[in-house]
Amino acid sequence: MNRTKKIPSYRRYKTTGQGVVVLAGKYHYLGLHGTPESHQNNKRTVAEWLPAWVSNGPMRNDLGNRFHVGSHTVIREFPRRAINDWRMQQ
């Protein structure tokens, strides 16, 4: 299933009443929700983050190819890699 890229949304963080945007899993607090300064901080923060996200994407390797390691791959590969690492340490 392909995920479409979309610009992260500006929203209200209920506990503190601040505006927040989440970029690459990191919360960026923008000031009091709904204020012009908060919206301006949102635009600036997203604009700084957006070029790297568009060019590299959240799931691309150094060659620019998309990759995703699922849990099935980890479960399948872990024993083999663990044994190889153990042998190299001996």
Contacts in CASP RR format, 6 or more apart in sequence:
PFRMAT RR
TARGET T0000
AUTHOR 0000-0000-0000
METHOD contacts of the structure
MODEL  1
MNRTKKIPSYRRYKTTGQGVVVLAGKYHYLGLHGTPESHQNNKRTVAEWL
PAWVSNGPMRNDLGNRFHVGSHTVIREFPRRAINDWRMQQ
5 53 0 8 1.000
5 54 0 8 1.000
5 57 0 8 1.000
7 46 0 8 1.000
7 50 0 8 1.000
8 21 0 8 1.000
8 22 0 8 1.000
8 23 0 8 1.000
8 46 0 8 1.000
9 21 0 8 1.000
10 19 0 8 1.000
10 20 0 8 1.000
10 21 0 8 1.000
10 30 0 8 1.000
10 38 0 8 1.000
10 39 0 8 1.000
10 42 0 8 1.000
11 19 0 8 1.000
11 20 0 8 1.000
11 21 0 8 1.000
12 18 0 8 1.000
12 19 0 8 1.000
12 20 0 8 1.000
12 33 0 8 1.000
12 34 0 8 1.000
13 19 0 8 1.000
13 20 0 8 1.000
13 27 0 8 1.000
13 29 0 8 1.000
13 33 0 8 1.000
16 29 0 8 1.000
17 32 0 8 1.000
17 33 0 8 1.000
18 29 0 8 1.000
18 30 0 8 1.000
18 31 0 8 1.000
18 32 0 8 1.000
18 33 0 8 1.000
18 38 0 8 1.000
19 29 0 8 1.000
19 30 0 8 1.000
19 31 0 8 1.000
19 32 0 8 1.000
19 33 0 8 1.000
19 34 0 8 1.000
19 38 0 8 1.000
19 42 0 8 1.000
20 27 0 8 1.000
20 28 0 8 1.000
20 29 0 8 1.000
20 30 0 8 1.000
21 27 0 8 1.000
21 28 0 8 1.000
21 30 0 8 1.000
21 42 0 8 1.000
21 45 0 8 1.000
21 46 0 8 1.000
22 28 0 8 1.000
23 45 0 8 1.000
23 46 0 8 1.000
23 49 0 8 1.000
23 53 0 8 1.000
24 49 0 8 1.000
24 53 0 8 1.000
24 58 0 8 1.000
28 45 0 8 1.000
30 38 0 8 1.000
30 39 0 8 1.000
30 41 0 8 1.000
30 42 0 8 1.000
30 45 0 8 1.000
31 37 0 8 1.000
31 38 0 8 1.000
31 41 0 8 1.000
32 38 0 8 1.000
56 64 0 8 1.000
59 66 0 8 1.000
59 67 0 8 1.000
59 68 0 8 1.000
60 66 0 8 1.000
60 67 0 8 1.000
61 67 0 8 1.000
END
